Amino acid sequence: MNTIEVSTTQNIDIEYDVAGLGERIAAWFIDMGIFILLYLAGVIFVGILAGTGASEVGFVVLLVIYALLYVFYDLVCEVFFNGQSVGKRAMKIRVISLDGTQPTIGQYLLRWLFRIVDFVLTSGVGAIISVAATKNKQRIGDIVAHTTLIKTTPRTQLSAVAFRPLVSDDYQPLFPEIGQLSDRDMELIHEVLQNFTKSGNNLLIYNMANKLKNHLKIQIPQGMNEMQFLHTVVKDYNFITARDA
């Protein structure tokens, strides 16, 4: 499975799986389903207007609004909703730059313009072949804009047991300051630990440990390395949150 490294606000690089062809197609069907429902609602509304003797101008205005929604839907959603349309959000995927950063408006605009090539000129075949054949699962618009789609579901949930050591009732937290952290912070720590086991990248551990030390204004005790520090943070957090629950 291909991955993209995304830099978090804590300057930690986290790997996310690239979305496959199946997720893209499913998201497209969901979005198209929305427009089918809007079309049916429009037909009903037009029928009501016709029954009241409304002018044809109203029908034209309604048609223009529907066309504008259809044409600009993906662009507007991706720009204002973090690279996601309704279908992408439902499938838990989103648009991202190949360098792991948030795409610029120009990148969103490029991939939107190339929908003409991906879906109109080639009837969708060009997009399917491109996604299936490219390393980062990119349609033609993605290749031009240097973007792709990633899965947003975290690999490690807070309930994961790999880095969730059991602690006894008489356990004494070494770092009481850990209570300042949130569940999302702990998910990030779990993610870093899991990615380290897969990549062996010590820099992930060092960066996360330094960020935690600076944020909480604590020092790692002598004789404890950064990996042991992170595992102790997890144990302390589990104990503190269980005690305060």
N, C-alpha and C positions, 0 to 999 in steps of 0.2 A: 504494500500500500504506500503510495507516494505521500509525502508530508510537506507542509510549509511551516517555517518558523515564524512565529508572531511575537513581537516584542511587547511585553506588558507595560503597564504604567510604572512597575517596579524595575524596569529595564532587565527583565528576565526573559530569555527566549524560550518559548513553549512551542512544541511541535503539534500541529493539527493535521488530521488526515484530509487529503483532497477529496472533494465530493465526486462521486462517480456518475456515470451516465444515468443510472437508474434513479438516483436522487434528483438529478436535473429534470428528467422527463416527468417524474411524479410532481415536482414543483410546478412545471409548466401546465400539467393537466389541472392542478388545483386552481391556478390563476385563470386558465381558460374556463373552468367551471364557474368562476365568479362572473365572467363576462357573459356566459350563457344565461345565467340567472338574471343579470341586468338586462339582457336582451328580451327575455321573456317578460320581465316586469315592464319594460318599455312597450312591448306589444300590447300588454293589458292596458297600460296607461293611454296609449294611442287610441285603443278601442273606446275607452271612456271619453276621451276628447272628441272622437268622431261622433259619439252619441249625443254630445252636447252642442254639436255644430261648430266646434272650434275651427279656426282657419288653418290652411295648410302651412302657414308660417310657423306655427307652433310645432308641427311635425318636423319641419326642417331644422329648427333650433334644437329639438331633442336629438335628432340624428347627428348633428354636428357635435353636440356635447358628448354623445356616446363615442363618436369617432376619435375625438380628442383624448378621451379617457383611455381608449384602447391603444392609441399610438404612443402616448407619453407615460403610460402606467408604470412600466418597468423603470424608466429613467427617474421619474419622480420618487418612486418607492426606494430605489437604491441610494439616491442622493440624500433623502431625508430620513430613511429608516435603517441606517447602518448597513447598506448593501443587501437589503432583503426586501422582497415582495411578500405578499401574503403566503404564496406557495412556498417560497424559500424559507420563510419563518416556520411554516408548518413542518417542513422537512428538515429543519434545523441545519440549514446551510446558508452561507452568505458570500458575497463577492469580496475579494481581498487582493491587494497587489502581490506580485510574485516576491517582492522583498519583505513581505510580512506586514507592511504598513497599510493604513486606511487609504483606499484609492482616492485620487483627487477628482474634482468635478470633471476635469478634462478626460480622465480615464473612463469614468462612467459614461460620458458623452460618446467617446470613441466606441466602446463596446455596444452602446445603444444604436449608434449609426450603422454599425456592421450587422445589425439584425436583418437589414435588407439583404445582405449576402447570405447570412446563415439560414434565414427562414423564408424570405420572399423569393429570391432568385433561384435558390436550390431546393425550395419546398421543405426545408429542415434537414435534408440529406447531408448537406455540407457541414452543418453543426454536429450531427451525429457521427459522421466519419472523423471529423476533427477531434471531437472529445474522445472517441475510442482510440485514436491513433497517437495522440500527443502524450508526452510524459506527465504533464500536470493537468490532464483532462480539460483542455481548453478548446472552446469553440473558436472560430476564426476571429470574432470580435475580441475575445480574451487575448489571443495571440498578439493582435495589433495594440491592444491597450495594456499589455503586460499584467493581466489579471487572471484570476481563476476563482473557483468556488471551493470553500473549505467546509468541513463539518464542524458545527459549533458545539456539539455535545462534548463535554469534557471526558477525556479517557478515564479519569479517576474521580469518582464521586466522594463526598465526605465520608460515606459509609464504607468505603473500600477497606478491606481488612489487611492489605499488604503492609500498610504503614500505620496501623491503628492498634498499638500494643495495649494489652489489658493492664490495668493498674489496680492495686489493692486499695481497700478503704483507708488504710493507714499511710498511703503514699503522701509524701511531702513535696509539693511542686518546688522545683529549683528556681523557676523564674515566674513569680506571681504576676509580673507585668504582662504575661501572655494573655491574661483576661481581657486586654484591650483589643485583641485581634478579633476579626469577624469570621464567620463560616467561609466566606469567599477567600479570605487570606489563607485559611487552612487548606482549602481546595487547591490553591496555587502551590502551597508547600508540597502537598501530596503529588501534584503534577510534576514538580521539579524532581522529587525523589524517584518517581517512576521513570521519568525521562533519563535520569542519570543511570539507572540500572540498564536501560536499553542502549544508551550512547556512550556511557563511560566518560562523559564530559564533566570533569571536575569543576570547570568554571561555573557551571550552573549552581553547584552547591556553594561555592565561595561567594558568588554574587548574592544568592538568596540569604545566606547567613549574614553577610555584611549589611544588607538592606534591613534585616530584622534587628540587628544590633543598633543601627543608627535610628531606626524608627522607635524602638522601645527604650533606647538609651541604656543598654545593658552590655556587659562584657562576658565573653566566653571564659569560663574558669580555666585555670592552668591545667594542662593535661587533657582537656576535652577538645577534639577537633571539630571542624565545621559540620561534618556528617552526624557525629554524635550530638552536636548542638541541635540540629534540626529534629532529630528523633526525640530528644528531650523536650523540645517545644511541643511536638505532637502529643507526647505523654502528658505534659503539664496542661495543655489545652483540654484534652479529653477528661482529665480529672476535674479541672475547674468547672467546665461546663456541666459535667454530670453532677457535681456537688451542688451547683447553683440551680439545677433544674427543679 
